[in-house]
Amino acid sequence: MRPALELADIFRQHGASYRLRQPLSPEQRRVMRAVEQCRTAALGGHVDQCDACGFRRVSYNSCRNRHCPKCQSLTKARWLEARLADLLPVEYFHVVFTLPEQLAPLALQNKRVVYNLLFASAAETLRTIAADPKHLGAEIGFLAVLHTWGQTLRHHPHLHCVVPGGGLSLDGQRWIACRQGFFLPVTVLARLFRRLFLQALARAYEKDKLTFHGHLIYLAKPLAFRRLLKSLRAREWWVYAKPPFGGPEQVLAYLGRYTHRVAISNHRLLSLKDGRVTFSWKDYARGHQQSAMTLSTDEFIRRFLLHVLPRGFQRLRQFGLLANRHRRLQLARCRHLLGAAALTVTDQPLPRDYQALYETVTGQSLQQCPACLTGTMKLIEPFAPLACLLNYPPHPQLTLAAAAQPFDSS
């Protein structure tokens, strides 16, 4: 069922005027356009007809943009199914690496560089400490997911890592498990992460890979940048390890919540009235208390667009034993040493057909006629994107009429 309010509604009503007033990157404009046009005639679609009662249904294509709240469910389902083969019968831990608030503005102006440094530094930190005989003495593997937002849509770059509780001995001959309920000391992780990230950031500055503008222009001066690094070294950085997951099903449930999440989902949007957007958020400082926040439409759109990633940037990455090149061989070795077969969480693989997959994921059939409930919906004709709408935010009712017109008149 369509939510009462969607991000697309906000963009369609206020996006055009926002774009006229605000300078935006090509990626931000592309995301706004995709969300506005998602599941409208601007992207084309097809017409189905019931073979029993003749009822016709117009269906529009999805934009498939990774920032669109409506386009993640089926992609997520296929991705999660592929991850089944990677799970091991061990405890899994959730480790979060967060950049200090002082670095958020710098990250915002240098997304590709700083986010890549965040991935690289967190990965090297986990692998280095895990390989140290004083801690685990093993080669580990893990998945890392970049999030750049907090509950109120402010810029808050952090990395969620899902890590098996153990790894291969450095000679590859044994499985070494961590202590039950404990992975690695977070203080040690935080301090190495701080050192590695700041070293990498300093190298990026020396190689002129960072840009500064607006209120950060002063950091272009070497002395000012060195002072920033010094202040960051003087404070403790935040690395958090959550309690371990109970089993593979919990790991998959967690991944389903985090891996394909966008900055805000449609179900959190409460109202759009008088140029203001109200949405729900969890106040973690008050025991996850549910609260509501109201922002002007301009401020809401601005905050959402903070989290648009550079084109082609990978926000899901796997490291160590899970790195793509040797993942199958390494995981087979781990299972052999653990005396375990590959995990099977479900006996029924996901169907490859789109309509069958949709029914599996949502529980709703696209093939059953919604009018008579007995007939089957059959494709009678596809239609191409409406060129006249490609450069304008389409209105749902107008596009429905435009798309249906050729078929109704025949």
C-alpha angles and dihedrals in degrees: 000000000000113000116244089246130024135186086244090061091056092048093046093051100039108013098088094054091043091055090052092055103037132059108236135184120246089251092054092049090048092052094048091049092048094050092047093051098039111127094359132113089262088080097041127237142174143269123237125195129199112244091213110041102014095240111162127212128191114212124189129209123254123241092228090209111155091226093056115103092213099053105059108075101078093037089051093049093054092044093051092049089055090052093060089082090056098055121106127201094251139095115286125211133205115218122182124202114196129190115227116259090247090066097050096087091048090049091050092057093043104033100155095046099042096041090050089051089050091055094044096046095046091047093049090047094054094043094045097049092042091051092051109103089219089067117020108328094211144111108247136192129213147164121237127199124192119222120179102182142074126210092275092050094251117145108271113155114202139148126230113206125191109201132181112236097248143009148204119302112251090257090050094237103107141038110234115201123203121234112286110270094004128086115169133333108271095209091058090046092049095051095047090045090052093050095046095046095048092047090052091046091052090051091050090052093049090051092050092243093134126077128201130197140153114012091356096058090104090068090070086079110087094224093054092047092050089052090053091052091048092052090049092051090053095060132069116252123221122246117161129193115197124206114282122270118256097232147320093298090057091048091053092045090052093047089049090057097045114028101064099027120133127209092271132002124222094245090065092059110099108173147349111204137147093355094308132110122210120196137168124248139175117245101214091184088064101047097280091303113180112241138168126233127195122203134171111262090247092054092044092051091044092053093046092051091053086077099053106120126221113270112276094010112148111225093178116062137165126212142188113359089005096053109125100243098064103011098118095047094044094047091047088053091050093050091049091053091045091048091234137128124225111289119253113198093173132025092210117070116215114269117251094218112094097225093048091046091050091053092048093051101038103025089232123114121226091190100058114086109247091208106051097013090215106071129075123242111238127193109248102170141350121218130209125239112284103248093203090064101043095092097038133064103257121225110229096227094046093048092049090055092044093050095045096046099086092049098043092053096051 
